[in-house]
Amino acid sequence: MRVGATLLGAACVLGGLLNGGPALAEPPVVEVQEVAPTGSMPKGATLSHDGTRFFVTNFGQRDTKNVTIYDARTLAIVDQLDVPGIICESALSVDGKTLFISNFSRNSVMFVDLATRKMTHEIKAGQHPKILVASPDGKSVFAANWMGKSVTQIDVATGTVVRTLDVGKQPRGMAMSKAGILYVANFYSDTIDVFEGKDLEKNHHFAVCKCPRHLALSPDDKTLYISCLNFSQLHAMDVAKETVEHRVQIGTAPKSIAVSNDGRYVYSADYGESRSLSVVDTSDWTARVFPIPAMDRGSGVAVTPDGKHALVTGWYDGHVYLVGFEGTGGHPEDSKKRMRKWQFTPRHADPGD
């Protein structure tokens, strides 16, 4: 019997029950195909647009080796960047030439030229910026200021602050549609702020689940996905009606989410006791929860262009895992052997928030 089979089946059934009917079929079986060490407390997970490079921000590394660049297929380390401060999250420019990183300790956003691997700009943001999102038109990057109840909009061409948007308590997840509508999840206000208009002058907010942590839009921008940390659920909201159409039970305390390019699968890095990667199939709203025995608290997640693989970081164990549909490549047996070296170490307690 596969480890965690009972949990997987339960998650699948719950996914169907929460949506008013029986579960149809689980998403494909997944397996760890590659694994590699990171720095301390790997947090952000960003994949290059062509799917060849993977960027990890190491929150526990001050001033040195706080951004690691991997070959996304093999997890071989390509380079490590030394950036002053504590780096929290990252995002790529639309042209793929610049990596934007949020500096938690310096209250700033940095631009890193990926050709030279050098920092070109540092722009002051609000207090403790975390999540970043680049506008689809390539003109702006937005920083959610965790302790500032604000979002900073930065002009990419000039490296200057355009405006500061007032939001709720502890803004975290963000997403922006191709039409320029910005969504901001307010973690401790249990709300989402919506900004639209040429100068983002139109603003309203609405209530959502307790502790909305991360946001992601479907490729057609019609559905906003919300990771509900305290409910251990993925919510799918119809953006036109601003109502939740589907609630799917996934792994405990889902932290980060990412959507496949074709929109079929939503992946979640689960920070809670399940220590898992969850996969939701949006064709029938079923879910598979895949415990990764060696991973101590899932943190960041990114989906490869084919939609069949995801890269997920383990916050406390300091590793990155390439997880893929069973039989789609990599070295799963070798990965199992490597993970046994640290999978039985003492676990950390569940998060307080």
N, C-alpha and C positions, 0 to 999 in steps of 0.2 A: 504493500500500500504506500502511496506517495505521502511524504511528510506533510501534514496540514490538510489532508483530504477532507476531514470533517469540517474544518473551518471554511474551506473553499466551497463545499456544498452548501453550508449554511448561508454564506454570503450570497450565493447565487439565488437561493430560495427567497431570502429577505429582499433582494433586489426586485424580484417579481411581486412579492406581497405588497411592498411599499407603493407599487405602481398599479395596484388594483387587479392583478391577475397572476397566474402561475408563471414561473420563470420558463423561458423557452429553451435556451441552451447556453451553457457557459462560454465565455470567450476562450480562445485557444489556450492550451497549457503552455506555460512559460518556464524558462530555466535560466540560471546564471551561466553565461557563456564566456565571460572574461571578468577578471577582477584585478585591481591595482591599488597600491597605497596612494593616499593623498597627504596633504598637510593636516594640521590639527583643526578639528571642527569644520569639515568641508560643508559649505552652505549653498551658494548659488551654483546652478548648473545651466550652462548655455552652450548650444550647439551651433557651429557655423552653418550658414545658409546652404552650403553644398554637402553638409553632413560629414565632412572629413576631419574636422577639428572640434574638440570638446574643451570648454573652459570651466574650471572649478575655482571658486573663491574660497580660501581657507581662513575662516573667521578667527581661528585660534592662533594665527601666525602674525604677530605684529612686525611690520617693517621688512620682513624677509620671507621669500617663498610663499607669498600670500595669494598668488594666482598661478595655477598649474594648467599647462596646455597639453592635451593628450591627442594621440591619434585615435579618432572616435571608433575605429573598427577593431584595433588591437589593444587599446589602452596603454600603448607605449608612451612614455613621457617625451614630449617634443621640446618643451622649455618650461622654465619656472621664472616668474617675474618677482622682483623685489620692489615693492611699492611702499612708501612711508605711510604708517597708520594701520588701522584695522579695516580690512575690506569685507564688505557684507554680501552684496549681490552684483550681478552684471547683466548687461544687455548689449546686443550688437547693433551697429548702425545699419541702415537699410542697404548700403553698398557693401557691407561686410568688411570694411577696411579699418573700422574703429571699434574697440571694445570700451563700452562705458562701464565704470565700476563705482559703486557707492562706498564712500569712506566713512565708516561709522564713528570713528574717534575724531576725525578732523572736520566732521560736518560738511562734507564736500562731495562733489561728483568729479571723477577724473576721466580724461579721455586718453586711451592708450592706442597709439598707432601700431597696428599689427604687423606692418612690414618691418619696422625698426624695433618693435617691442619697447618703445619708449613712451613715457607720459608726455603729452603735448599741452594739455590744459588741466587746471584744477579750478573748479568753480564752487564758490560757497553756496550751500543749500541751507535747509533748515536743520533742526536738531536731530541728530542720529538718522540720516537717510538710510533706507533699506531697499525695497523693491524699486527697480527702474523699468521703464517701458519707453521704447522709441516710437515716435509717431510714424504711421505707414508712409507718409509723404517724405520722410527723411529729414524734416526740418527741425524737429524738436526731440528732446529727451526729457522725461518727467521722473522726478524722484519723490517717493513717498517718505515724508519725514516722521519717523516713528514717534518721537517725543515732541514734535512741533505742531500737531494737529493741522498739518499743511502739506501741500504738494508744490514742489518747485518746478517750473517750466524753464528749460534752458534752450537757447538757440544753438543748434549744432554748428552752423557756419561761423559764428562769431565767438562762441563759448561764453555767452553772457546770459544772465537771468532775464527772462521775458516778463514773468509774473509769478506771484505766489497765490495759490488757491487755498482758501480755508475749507477744511473738511472736519470729520469727526475725530474721536479719540483713537489714537494709535493706528493711523492709516498704514496698510500693509500691501495687500494685493492690488494690482492695477491691470487694466486692459484697455486698448484703444481700437475702435473700429476703423475701417477704411474710410468711413465718412467723417472721421475726426471726433467721434463721441468718446469721451474719457470716463471710465468707470473706476471708482476707488472704493475698496473695501475697508471699512473702519472697524478694526478688530474688537475694541472695547465699547463701541457705540452700537454694535450689532446692526449696522446700516451700510448701504452703498450710496455714495455720492455720484451723481451724473452731471457731467459738464458738456455743453455743446454750444455751437455758434462760432463765428469767425474768431472771436477773442475769448472763447469759452465763458462768455458772460451769462449764459443760461445755466442755471444750477437748480437741481432738486435732489432729494434723497428719499429713500424708502427703507423700511425695516426688512431684515433678512434673518437667517439663523443666528444663533449665539456664536460669537467669535468666528466670523468669516475670515479665512486666512489668505486664500489665494484665488485669483480670478484668471479665466482664460475664455476666449471667444471661439466659437465654431468658425470654420473657414468662410462660411457665408454670412457671418456676423449676426445670425438670427438667434443664436442661443448663447447665453452667458453661463459658464460653469463656475460654481462656487464650492470651494472646499470648506465644509462646516466642521471645524476642529472638534468642538464639544459634542456634536451629534454623531461623529464618525460617519458622515454622509457626504455624497456628492449631490449637489442640487443643480438642476438644469432649468434656467429661467428663460422664458420667451421674452426677448428684449422689447418687442413691440407692445406687449401687454404688461410687461414688468411683473409677471406672475411665474411662480415655480411650477413647472409642468411635470417634473420627475424628481423623485428623491430616491437615491440608491444607497443602500448600506454598503460601506466598503471597510477597509482596515481602520484600526483605531487612530484617532487624532490625525486625520489627513493634513499634511502640511502643504506641499507644493503639487500642482497639477499641470499637465500638458496635454495637448490635443494632437492627434495624428493629422497629417496634411489632407487626408481624404475625409476627415471629420468622423470616422467611424469609432475610433477608440479614444478614450480619455484615460490617461495614466495618473496615478497618485502615489507620491512618496509618503508613507504613513509613519508618523513620529511616535505613535503610542505603543501599547504593549504588543500589538500584533507584529511590529517590526517588519513591515511588508511593503510590497509594491502591489497596488490594486489596478486592475484593468476593467474598465466599463465599456461594454459594447452598446453603442447608441442606437443600433438597429433594433434591439429588443430590450434594452435597459437592464441587462443582466451584468453581474460582476464576478470576477475571479480575484480572490485575495491570495497573493503568493508570498508566504513568509520566507524571508531570507535569513536563515539561522545565524549567519555571521554578522549581520547588519544590526548595529545598535542605534536605532532611531533614524528612520529615513528622513532626508532633508530636501535636497534639490532633485529635480527630475527634468529630463529632456527627451523628446521622441525623435528617432531617426526618420529621414525622409520616406522610407518604405512603410512606416507605421508599425512594423513588426518587432522593433527593438526599442528599448528605453535605457537611458543611463541614469542611475540613481546613486546619490551619495549617502554614506552612513555617518551621521553627525559625531557620535562618540567613538566609533571604531576606527575612523580615519581611512576609509576605503571608498572606491567608486566601483560600481557593479554594472556590467553590460548584461542586461536581461533581454532575452528574445524568445519568440515563439519556438517551441520545441522542434529541434531538427533544422533550424535555419542558420547554422554555422557556429563559429567560435570553438571553444575548448571546454565544454561543460564538465567532463570528468576531471580534467586537470584543475578546473576552478573549484570543484568540490574538495579535492585534496588540499588545495591551498587554504580554503576557508576553514578547514578543520583546525588549523593552527591557532585560530583566535575565537572560534564560535562558542566555546564553552567558558569564556571569561565572564566574571560577574556583570550583571546587567544594572543599568541605572534605573532609578525610580521613574515612574510616569511623570510627565511634565505637570507642573502646577497650573500652567495657563496654556 
